Amino acid sequence: MAYELDIDPAARAQIAALPPEGLGALVEAFEVLSLVPERGEPVNAANPTGGLYQLPFGSGRGLITYLLLQDQDRVDVLVVMWIAFT
């Protein structure tokens, strides 16, 4: 079963600003999210079933924060961050 990815407008803007290596890594991370979104870590360790998760990508340079809506087979991507080294 594949989950539908719904990308928040703010996350779309963050994705548009990613460098090429970040985009490639993000594509791989989105594949993981669409198949096994439970692979991420809960944002709140005190509430591990709360539905809000984070998934590192790009060798730890990126981080996706998302809401897992299992009953709807949907993943809402809320934030995409990338650390650029100068």
C-alpha positions, -999 to 999 in steps of 0.1 A, spaced: 0 0 0 13 34 -9 6 66 11 -4 98 -7 20 127 -1 3 160 5 29 188 5 21 220 24 26 253 5 53 264 29 71 231 24 68 236 -14 87 269 -10 114 252 11 117 224 -16 121 250 -43 151 265 -25 169 231 -21 202 227 -39 205 199 -65 220 174 -41 192 181 -17 165 175 -43 180 141 -53 180 131 -16 145 144 -11 132 122 -39 146 92 -22 131 103 12 97 108 -4 98 73 -18 104 60 18 75 82 31 51 69 5 59 33 14 69 32 51 62 65 68 65 49 102 103 48 96 106 84 109 111 93 145 82 108 166 88 145 172 75 141 208 91 110 225 65 113 253 37 108 226 52 83 201 18 76 185 8 113 181 13 112 144 40 139 141 73 125 128 107 136 115 127 118 88 164 128 82 176 126 46 206 135 25 232 120 49 216 139 78 218 173 61 180 174 56 150 169 78 114 164 69 87 170 95 54 154 86 20 143 99 11 106 94 -26 101 88 -28 63 86 -66 61 86 -65 82 54 -34 66 39 -19 101 37 14 118 47 12 156 51 47 171 46 48 202 68 85 213 68 116 205 47 149 218 60 184 216 45 217 226 61 241 242 36 277 241 45 298 270 33 
